Amino acid sequence: MHHHHPHGAHGHNPCDEGESNDHGHDHGDKHKHGRDHGDKNDHDHHAHSHDYRSVEKSKLILSLIITVVVMVVEVVGGILSNSIALVSDAAHMFTHAFALGVSLVAIYLASSAPGHRRTFGLFRAEVLASLFNSLFLFVVTGLIVYESVMRFLDPTPVHSGEMFLIAVIGLVVNLVSMWILRAADKGDRNIRSAVVHMAADALSSVAVVAGAIVIRTTGFTYVDPALGIGISLLILVWGWNLLRDAVRVLLEIAPKGMSTDRITRLLRENDARIVDVPDMHVIEITSGMYDLSAHVEVEREALPESQDVIDRVNKLLGAKLNIYHTTIQVGTPAVNTH
């Protein structure tokens, strides 16, 4: 559902028809805003930090608590068993916990009303959190890789029994989390990328379990730092995607697949009255929430139908691009009579 709130039509004609300098700006300046007010956001999201937003709160909270507890267990266990692989697996779990946490915060923010100073509410807080999280992950993975390299140069004994036990706990928790979230929302597009993220978590836990068995049976301790570096690379890829997406939103670069040329073509192809869209800005407020403002030019005879043009544009933008917050101004092309 999306509500379009008409903001009044300000029709003004700055130049008289008879004047030689007629730029034809007979704006039926009709501004129309629409916002999808639902908390449920079933758009495809580009970063894992937004994967779980559509899952109900109780399931999210349960999954987050379990993940955080086991993450702490893995850090402590990694230190006690002297396993850098366990510590890196805990860092990987942190990415999962962060994604769940941001989704929870997003649900609460979506229900907080915008104020006169924060016209979009606090949606950008989600993007800022992603930015800081990615930078934090770079530092953590840097430390893990450094420690792993040190262990290659100067091998240290690893308590494979404890390492095995804690890695198994980590694996079981990942599988339980997957089950909780899958049971929470069947058929939702966002759940796919959530499950992919958790599958990566589960795979890293499987690798640590296997590593512990190898160390136990062969005494080959190099497996531990090798796993530490491997899991760190996984985290770095995730962190880089998070950083790139956050920076793109904060710099207000047009969202992927939403170039102004493409949108102009879409509008002109679907409404013959539209001559051109000379001025358009499309930005991403936060994942899956877009804002578009545009000056749409129509033939002079179509000007009385400005409201219908706006309705048609809004319907198209919502259906094709999931854009529900718009400011559309309708006018006629400038006429150069010099």
SULMO-V366144 format. One record per pair of residues at least 12 apart in sequence whose ideal C-beta (glycine too) atoms are under 6 Angstrom apart, sorted by the first residue. I is the first residue (numbers start at 1). J is the second residue. Records with the same first field share a line. If there is no record, write none. Layout:
# SULMO-V366144
I: J / J
This chain:
# SULMO-V366144
2: 34 / 36 / 318 / 324
4: 32 / 34 / 314
5: 33
6: 32
7: 31
9: 30
10: 29
11: 28
13: 26
20: 337
22: 335
23: 334
24: 332 / 333 / 334 / 335
25: 331
26: 332
27: 331
28: 303 / 306 / 330
29: 329
30: 306 / 307 / 310 / 330
31: 327
32: 310 / 328
34: 314 / 324 / 326
35: 324 / 325
36: 324
39: 107 / 110
40: 54
41: 53 / 54 / 288
42: 54
43: 288 / 322
44: 189
45: 287 / 288
46: 245
47: 241 / 242 / 245
48: 99 / 197
49: 99 / 102 / 130
50: 287
51: 99 / 190 / 193 / 194
52: 100 / 103 / 194
53: 103 / 106
54: 185 / 188 / 190
55: 181 / 184 / 185
56: 184
59: 180 / 184
60: 100 / 103 / 104
63: 100 / 177 / 180
64: 100
66: 173
67: 93 / 96 / 97
68: 97
70: 170 / 173
71: 90 / 93 / 94 / 97
74: 86 / 89 / 90 / 166 / 170
75: 90
77: 166
81: 159 / 162 / 163
82: 156 / 158
83: 158 / 163 / 224
84: 147 / 148 / 224 / 225 / 228
85: 208 / 211 / 224 / 227 / 228
86: 163 / 166
88: 144 / 228 / 231 / 232
89: 170 / 204 / 205 / 208 / 231
91: 140 / 235
92: 201 / 204 / 231 / 235
95: 238
96: 201
98: 133
102: 126 / 129
106: 126
109: 121 / 122
120: 285
123: 285 / 286
126: 286
127: 246 / 249 / 286
130: 242 / 246
131: 246
134: 239 / 242 / 243
137: 235 / 239
138: 239
141: 232 / 235 / 236
144: 228 / 232
145: 229 / 232
148: 225 / 228 / 229
151: 225
152: 225
155: 221
158: 215 / 221 / 224
160: 212 / 215 / 216
163: 212
164: 212
167: 205 / 208 / 209 / 212
168: 209
170: 205
171: 205
174: 198 / 201 / 202 / 205
177: 198
178: 198
181: 194
204: 231
207: 227
211: 223 / 227
249: 284
252: 283
254: 282
255: 284
258: 282
260: 280
264: 277
270: 316
271: 312
273: 298 / 302 / 309
274: 296 / 298
275: 297 / 333
276: 297
277: 294 / 296
278: 295
279: 295
280: 294
281: 293
290: 323
291: 325
292: 323 / 326
293: 327
294: 328
295: 329
296: 330
297: 331 / 333
300: 332
306: 330
309: 330
310: 328
313: 328
314: 326
